[in-house]
Amino acid sequence: MTFHESLPPLPLHPPGPPRRVAIVGAGVVGLSCALWLQRCGHTVTLVDREPPAAGAAYTGAASFGNACTMAFGACIPVASPGVLARVPAMLLERRSPLAIFWRDLPRLLPWLAEFVRASTPAQVERITAVLGGLLRLAEAGHAPLIEASRADALIRRAGCLYLYKTPRSFAAAQREIALRARERVGMEILDAEAVRAAEPALAPLYHKAVRFTDTYFVDDPRAYALALAETVRRQGGTFVRGEAAGIAGTPEHVDVHLGTRVLQAERVVLAAGAWSGRLAASVGDRLRLDTERGYHVMFPDGAGLLGAPCCYPEHGFYMTPLRSGLRAAGTVELGGLGRPPRPVRTDTIAAVARTLVPGLSRAGSDWLGFRPSMPDSLPAIGPSPADARVIHAVGHGHIGLTLAGITGRIVCDLIDGRAPPLDITPLRPTRFA
Ligand SMILES: Cc1cc2nc3c(=O)[nH]c(=O)nc-3n(C[C@H](O)[C@H](O)[C@H](O)COP(=O)(O)OP(=O)(O)OC[C@H]3O[C@@H](n4cnc5c(N)ncnc54)[C@H](O)[C@@H]3O)c2cc1C
């Protein structure tokens, strides 16, 4: 039985009239929404501080610097009983994959309280089932966009390895492996010898690995965003460079306020990633959205060392073999959007990566990015309760690249007045309000 499921075909004649849709945020989620909406005959305008375009750095978007994996097997939420038990030790350990700016603790408490509530075994089972349903449709959500954007050359079908150093850590992973198996995630267990044969450049620190067979990765997420953006433009979509300050409905239309300018639309999609909270509040919605900051370090000389993305869950980052080098990307730092990057985080990623892949030498550029994260690891997708003409498409946390396509399809279904391909009640944007 294959993991991936197909989507119901779009009707030849959309049920509703073509709409003028403004999309706030041109990360991979906003771009994927734009392409699906264009497929259904709508006119799109994307608003972004720095839209993806030739010459634009685009480094502000999480979609720029992620670990590049289409993690179709990533149905386990971040909050789980096991993670919770390890949190205190992790927060005190300098080189830990989880860190916090302690001064942010009071502000973070409501988010953390929901995180704890989401971590019970019953909640983990429920959330895994919801994510499993989304992830089984995720590839079908991307496929037409990749085809229309001629982005297939950026897709590398190499699977992905999760590595475990000891019998104990592998035993501790069994519950997650069983949950993934329940969701039909394609996996093979490799022993140390099979890992050595598959990835000879890895230091032999592993005891066993899980190979995810139904995944692929994107060779360059910035190039991927550029390809999607170019297709949006080619199909008549427009990009407005500017900072959206608020969204406000009037009886006739919905306005996106951009400094001195106002953009009028019939529908607005809010896809501004980790910055969406303030904009949602301007509509009248309270989202329990925060950011899990993450980093990457590039190793320009490490391009050919690995065959597939490799991750030791205990270190919290992937090592993904891009053509431009090896990218070590991940870890979580709680501390909001305003604080500067902390070099100790990237130094740690670089040092650990060199231990795991001894052939790595000079580290090149590094990057700090902002995952848009809900406490229960489920995205917030659906109409605003305050104004149903505004659709939220935010909160994709660790798997926004993976879920971008299916999010676009769901948003398109909602704007067309069709039932989405799965029950989106658990994704209700204001579920924590
Ligand atoms: C280190 C790291 C590794 C990751 N690895 C993976 C992975 O391997 N696989 C995976 O699936 N996901 C991964 N992710 C998560 C993924 O990158 C994000 O979930 C995804 O990129 C979110 O996309 P987005 O479009 O919602 O937000 P973003 O990409 O952040 O885009 C939001 C856009 O909105 C714009 N914007 C914000 N506010 C405003 C405003 N007021 N006015 C105008 N424009 C605005 C920003 O400029 C930005 O371009 C990773 C993330 C990190 C940080």
The ligand as an SDF file (V2000), in Angstrom:
LIG
                    3D

 53 58  0  0  0  0  0  0  0  0999 V2000
   16.0310   25.6340   10.6210 C   0  0  0  0  0  0  0  0  0  0  0  0
   14.7280   25.2420    9.9760 C   0  0  0  0  0  0  0  0  0  0  0  0
   14.6230   24.0190    9.3330 C   0  0  0  0  0  0  0  0  0  0  0  0
   13.4230   23.6390    8.7420 C   0  0  0  0  0  0  0  0  0  0  0  0
   13.3680   22.4680    8.0210 N   0  0  0  0  0  0  0  0  0  0  0  0
   12.2200   22.1130    7.3860 C   0  0  0  0  0  0  0  0  0  0  0  0
   12.1710   20.9510    6.5890 C   0  0  0  0  0  0  0  0  0  0  0  0
   13.1530   20.2480    6.3830 O   0  0  0  0  0  0  0  0  0  0  0  0
   10.9780   20.6160    6.0240 N   0  0  0  0  0  0  0  0  0  0  0  0
    9.8580   21.3790    6.1890 C   0  0  0  0  0  0  0  0  0  0  0  0
    8.8090   21.0090    5.6770 O   0  0  0  0  0  0  0  0  0  0  0  0
    9.8950   22.5280    6.8910 N   0  0  0  0  0  0  0  0  0  0  0  0
   11.0480   22.9110    7.4990 C   0  0  0  0  0  0  0  0  0  0  0  0
   11.0960   24.0540    8.2360 N   0  0  0  0  0  0  0  0  0  0  0  0
    9.8670   24.8460    8.4190 C   0  0  0  0  0  0  0  0  0  0  0  0
    9.5350   25.6740    7.1780 C   0  0  0  0  0  0  0  0  0  0  0  0
   10.6740   26.3550    6.7140 O   0  0  0  0  0  0  0  0  0  0  0  0
    8.4370   26.6690    7.5460 C   0  0  0  0  0  0  0  0  0  0  0  0
    7.3610   26.0320    8.1890 O   0  0  0  0  0  0  0  0  0  0  0  0
    7.8920   27.3250    6.2750 C   0  0  0  0  0  0  0  0  0  0  0  0
    8.9500   27.8810    5.5270 O   0  0  0  0  0  0  0  0  0  0  0  0
    6.8770   28.3980    6.6380 C   0  0  0  0  0  0  0  0  0  0  0  0
    6.4970   29.0100    5.4410 O   0  0  0  0  0  0  0  0  0  0  0  0
    5.5860   30.2980    5.4310 P   0  0  0  0  0  0  0  0  0  0  0  0
    5.3710   30.6480    4.0130 O   0  0  0  0  0  0  0  0  0  0  0  0
    4.4200   30.0740    6.3210 O   0  0  0  0  0  0  0  0  0  0  0  0
    6.4750   31.4010    6.1940 O   0  0  0  0  0  0  0  0  0  0  0  0
    7.7700   32.1740    5.7070 P   0  0  0  0  0  0  0  0  0  0  0  0
    8.5860   31.3410    4.7920 O   0  0  0  0  0  0  0  0  0  0  0  0
    8.4440   32.6960    6.9180 O   0  0  0  0  0  0  0  0  0  0  0  0
    7.1870   33.3510    4.8520 O   0  0  0  0  0  0  0  0  0  0  0  0
    6.4750   34.4060    5.4370 C   0  0  0  0  0  0  0  0  0  0  0  0
    6.6160   35.6030    4.5220 C   0  0  0  0  0  0  0  0  0  0  0  0
    5.7680   36.6190    5.0000 O   0  0  0  0  0  0  0  0  0  0  0  0
    6.4110   37.8690    4.8640 C   0  0  0  0  0  0  0  0  0  0  0  0
    5.8220   38.7660    5.8410 N   0  0  0  0  0  0  0  0  0  0  0  0
    5.6830   38.5930    7.1640 C   0  0  0  0  0  0  0  0  0  0  0  0
    5.0490   39.6190    7.7330 N   0  0  0  0  0  0  0  0  0  0  0  0
    4.7650   40.4790    6.7330 C   0  0  0  0  0  0  0  0  0  0  0  0
    4.1030   41.7310    6.6770 C   0  0  0  0  0  0  0  0  0  0  0  0
    3.5960   42.3090    7.7800 N   0  0  0  0  0  0  0  0  0  0  0  0
    4.0080   42.3500    5.4790 N   0  0  0  0  0  0  0  0  0  0  0  0
    4.5100   41.7870    4.3590 C   0  0  0  0  0  0  0  0  0  0  0  0
    5.1380   40.5870    4.3580 N   0  0  0  0  0  0  0  0  0  0  0  0
    5.2610   39.9400    5.5260 C   0  0  0  0  0  0  0  0  0  0  0  0
    7.8740   37.5610    5.1520 C   0  0  0  0  0  0  0  0  0  0  0  0
    8.7030   38.5340    4.5510 O   0  0  0  0  0  0  0  0  0  0  0  0
    8.0270   36.1820    4.5040 C   0  0  0  0  0  0  0  0  0  0  0  0
    8.4870   36.2540    3.1860 O   0  0  0  0  0  0  0  0  0  0  0  0
   12.2880   24.4790    8.8260 C   0  0  0  0  0  0  0  0  0  0  0  0
   12.4060   25.7180    9.4490 C   0  0  0  0  0  0  0  0  0  0  0  0
   13.6040   26.1150   10.0110 C   0  0  0  0  0  0  0  0  0  0  0  0
   13.7240   27.4720   10.6550 C   0  0  0  0  0  0  0  0  0  0  0  0
  1  2  1  0
  2  3  1  0
  2 52  2  0
  3  4  2  0
  4  5  1  0
  4 50  1  0
  5  6  2  0
  6  7  1  0
  6 13  1  0
  7  8  2  0
  7  9  1  0
  9 10  1  0
 10 11  2  0
 10 12  1  0
 12 13  2  0
 13 14  1  0
 14 15  1  0
 14 50  1  0
 15 16  1  0
 16 17  1  0
 16 18  1  0
 18 19  1  0
 18 20  1  0
 20 21  1  0
 20 22  1  0
 22 23  1  0
 23 24  1  0
 24 25  2  0
 24 26  1  0
 24 27  1  0
 27 28  1  0
 28 29  2  0
 28 30  1  0
 28 31  1  0
 31 32  1  0
 32 33  1  0
 33 34  1  0
 33 48  1  0
 34 35  1  0
 35 36  1  0
 35 46  1  0
 36 37  1  0
 36 45  1  0
 37 38  2  0
 38 39  1  0
 39 40  1  0
 39 45  2  0
 40 41  1  0
 40 42  2  0
 42 43  1  0
 43 44  2  0
 44 45  1  0
 46 47  1  0
 46 48  1  0
 48 49  1  0
 50 51  2  0
 51 52  1  0
 52 53  1  0
M  END
$$$$
